[in-house]
Amino acid sequence: MNEILKSDMGHYTVDSGLTGFNAGVTGREINYVDYEGSRNAIRSAEKRILSGIANIDSRNIIMLDQVHGNMIIHVVNEPENDLPSAGEADGLITAISGIVLVIRTADCVPVFLYDPKKKILGAVHSGWKGTMLDISGRCVREMADLYGSEPSNIMAFILPSIGPDSYEVNEDVALHFPKDTISKNGKLYVDLWNAVESSLKREGVLANNIFNSRICNRINHKDFFSHRFGDKGRNLNFAYMK
């Protein structure tokens, strides 16, 4: 679809060129989950899809009950049980290979952070509230403070999400993003991509290490789920180290 995401057997993989790092996203073509079902049934079905893609036991596929905050859970041990969620949070960090970190989205911005030197992986769910609360920056800081990552070594990957041409907001949201709000034809639009990139740069992530797919899931609704298009489904954004 562009120089970052490549189509791969019904899902899209990140073409990073990094050995041992794998990331991607499933959209409409491969995500057959019935989102009218129960929470546990939905999560089990989502895990089956990702387990098939990554060839990793579903027990090691880590999901969250995302709450639009900035809390980050650290996965420090391989899970003993196959749970539908690691808890209420919007970010994950791990140093364990073979652990798949998952961010479920329908418009919000999924961001993966990878330190190839220290072998640390982070993942965040950044809607407007998470972006306002600087969850991406917090993830960089925790990787640095708790794992010894140098921000200049961290690679960031921003996967399909609502783009600035589609994210129309009211003034109560726009006021939180004075540098990233666009006024067009009497309407306000927020550029969450730029806000996230700016957050990462403030923490020391190099501009050349930020890879933004710049794919708007609302515009590309034939490929990806979008809440603003009326979808109930979720794009399953994932990353893991091997």
FENCORDA-V618152 format. One record per run of one state. SS is the DSSP state (~ for helix, > for strand, _ for the rest). FROM is the first residue (numbers start at 1). TO is the last residue. If there is no record, write none. Layout:
<<SS & FROM & TO> <SS & FROM & TO>>
This chain:
<<_ & 1 & 4> <> & 5 & 8> <_ & 9 & 10> <> & 11 & 14> <_ & 15 & 20> <> & 21 & 26> <_ & 27 & 38> <~ & 39 & 54> <_ & 55 & 57> <~ & 58 & 60> <> & 61 & 62> <_ & 63 & 64> <> & 65 & 65> <_ & 66 & 71> <> & 72 & 75> <_ & 76 & 87> <> & 88 & 88> <_ & 89 & 90> <> & 91 & 94> <_ & 95 & 99> <> & 100 & 105> <_ & 106 & 108> <> & 109 & 115> <_ & 116 & 119> <> & 120 & 126> <_ & 127 & 127> <~ & 128 & 132> <_ & 133 & 134> <~ & 135 & 147> <_ & 148 & 150> <~ & 151 & 153> <> & 154 & 158> <_ & 159 & 160> <> & 161 & 161> <_ & 162 & 167> <> & 168 & 169> <_ & 170 & 170> <~ & 171 & 174> <_ & 175 & 180> <> & 181 & 184> <_ & 185 & 186> <> & 187 & 190> <_ & 191 & 191> <~ & 192 & 202> <_ & 203 & 206> <~ & 207 & 209> <> & 210 & 212> <_ & 213 & 215> <> & 216 & 216> <_ & 217 & 226> <~ & 227 & 229> <_ & 230 & 234> <> & 235 & 241> <_ & 242 & 242>>
